[in-house]
């Protein structure tokens, strides 16, 4: 019985640890779906205009959370709500996988940080 519980515990731990891997998006599909994002966030995910966030290299989970919050109204931005409102959960995972895999230009934040 003790051995069965140990194996079951390991199984549950493995399932929980691998869940994010199974739910991860496809960056290639995300690149295709990102066309609407490029106008504001740049074709390389490094927006030039400081009013738009840089998405390249951002944490995958943060991008997903942000898009879900725009979609359900927890973040109030009419433009992003319009874009995010049309996205499925898989679209969001794919976009997050794409932008988080891109190289960032965070060393060039001049004009992108409040107070510059």
C-alpha positions as CSV (number, residue, x, y, z in Angstrom):
1,X,0.0,0.0,0.0
2,X,2.8,2.4,0.9
3,X,4.5,1.7,-2.4
4,X,1.3,2.4,-4.3
5,X,0.8,5.7,-2.5
6,X,4.4,6.7,-3.3
7,X,3.9,5.8,-7.0
8,X,0.6,7.7,-7.1
9,X,2.3,10.7,-5.5
10,X,5.0,10.7,-8.1
11,X,2.5,10.3,-10.8
12,X,0.5,13.3,-9.6
13,X,3.6,15.4,-9.2
14,X,4.7,14.5,-12.7
15,X,1.3,15.4,-14.1
16,X,1.2,18.7,-12.4
17,X,4.8,19.6,-13.4
18,X,4.2,18.7,-17.0
19,X,0.8,20.5,-17.4
20,X,2.3,23.8,-18.4
21,X,4.4,22.0,-21.0
22,X,1.3,20.3,-22.5
23,X,-0.6,23.6,-22.5
24,X,2.2,25.6,-24.2
25,X,1.5,27.2,-27.5
26,X,3.1,26.9,-30.8
27,X,5.4,29.8,-31.7
28,X,5.1,29.1,-35.5
29,X,1.4,29.3,-35.3
30,X,1.7,32.4,-33.1
31,X,3.8,34.2,-35.7
32,X,1.0,33.6,-38.3
33,X,-1.6,34.9,-35.8
34,X,0.5,38.0,-34.8
35,X,0.0,40.0,-38.0
36,X,-2.5,42.2,-36.3
37,X,-0.1,42.9,-33.4
38,X,2.7,44.1,-35.6
39,X,1.2,47.6,-36.3
40,X,1.6,48.6,-32.7
41,X,4.1,46.2,-31.1
42,X,6.5,46.0,-34.1
43,X,7.2,43.1,-36.5
44,X,10.0,42.0,-34.1
45,X,7.9,42.5,-31.0
46,X,10.0,45.5,-30.0
47,X,7.7,48.5,-30.3
48,X,9.3,51.7,-31.3
49,X,6.6,54.0,-29.9
50,X,6.8,54.2,-26.1
51,X,3.0,54.0,-25.7
52,X,3.0,50.4,-26.9
53,X,4.6,47.6,-24.8
54,X,7.5,45.6,-26.1
55,X,6.4,42.0,-26.2
56,X,9.6,40.3,-27.4
57,X,11.2,38.3,-24.7
58,X,8.4,39.0,-22.3
59,X,7.4,36.1,-19.9
60,X,5.1,33.7,-21.7
61,X,2.7,33.5,-18.7
62,X,2.5,37.3,-18.4
63,X,1.5,37.7,-22.1
64,X,-1.2,35.0,-21.6
65,X,-2.5,36.6,-18.5
66,X,-2.5,40.1,-20.0
67,X,-4.4,38.9,-23.1
68,X,-7.0,37.0,-21.0
69,X,-7.4,40.2,-18.8
70,X,-8.0,42.3,-21.9
71,X,-10.4,39.7,-23.3
72,X,-12.6,39.5,-20.1
73,X,-12.4,43.2,-19.3
74,X,-10.2,43.1,-16.2
75,X,-7.8,45.3,-18.2
76,X,-9.6,48.3,-19.7
77,X,-8.3,49.1,-23.1
78,X,-10.9,49.3,-25.9
79,X,-8.3,48.6,-28.7
80,X,-6.8,45.5,-26.9
81,X,-10.2,44.3,-25.8
82,X,-11.3,44.3,-29.5
83,X,-8.2,42.3,-30.6
84,X,-8.1,39.9,-27.5
85,X,-11.9,39.4,-27.7
86,X,-11.5,37.4,-30.9
87,X,-8.8,35.1,-29.6
88,X,-9.3,31.5,-28.5
89,X,-7.3,30.1,-25.6
90,X,-5.1,28.3,-28.1
91,X,-4.5,31.6,-30.0
92,X,-3.4,33.2,-26.8
93,X,-1.0,30.4,-26.0
94,X,0.4,30.5,-29.5
95,X,0.9,34.3,-29.5
96,X,2.6,34.1,-26.0
97,X,4.9,31.3,-27.2
98,X,5.9,33.4,-30.3
99,X,6.5,36.7,-28.6
100,X,8.2,35.2,-25.5
101,X,10.7,33.3,-27.8
102,X,11.8,36.5,-29.7
103,X,14.9,38.4,-28.8
104,X,14.3,41.5,-26.8
105,X,15.9,44.9,-27.1
106,X,15.4,45.8,-23.4
107,X,18.8,47.4,-23.4
108,X,17.4,50.2,-25.5
109,X,14.7,51.5,-23.1
110,X,15.5,55.2,-23.5
111,X,12.1,56.9,-24.0
112,X,10.3,53.7,-22.9
113,X,10.6,54.2,-19.2
114,X,8.5,56.9,-17.4
115,X,10.7,59.8,-16.5
116,X,13.0,59.5,-19.5
